[in-house]
Amino acid sequence: MFDPTAASKTILLIAAALSLAFVLGLRRSFPGRRRLALWLAVLFGPCGHLYLKGGAPYIVLLYAAWFGLLVATPLPPMVSGLLLTVLSGMLMNVRLHNAKPAATENTTSQP
């Protein structure tokens, strides 16, 4: 008999690997694009935070918040997953806002 849980575990693992590869590939091909970083955080949730360097602590923070939503609230898992996506986008916006601007060259000539 076919066990759907075994297939869904494999599909989830493949989907997670593909999303990681996609985000990290974009990070390598198109680094430092703010709008892309925000869209990746919304589309891929916590995985999208890997587009910017130093994203691992934020992924842990988001999954801790999601665990809190699942345990502390009577919300269905699908709704808490949607809230995680919104929270991921909001956190990426804060990260982008607090990021230091890129160094600019001084183009003035000195005598």
C-alpha positions, 0 to 999 in steps of 0.5 A: 500500500502507498504511504503518503507520509513518506512521499510528502517527506521526500517532496518537502525535502526536495522543495526545501533544497530547491528553495535554498538553492534558488535563494543562494543562487540569486544571492550570488548572481544579483547581490545586494538588491533590496527589493529582491531581498524583500520579495524573497522574504515574502515568497520563501519565508525564513529561507529568503533571509539567506539572501542577505549575509547574516540571515541565520539568526533571523531564521531561528528567530522566525521559526521560534516565533512560528513555534510560539504561534503554533503552541500559544494560539488556537490558530490552524497551522495554515494561518500561522504559516501565513502569519510567518510569511507576513512576519518574514517580510516585515523582519526583512524590511527592518533588516533593510532599513537598519542596514548600513548604506554602501560606502560611496566614493568621494569624488571631490578633488582635493587641492 
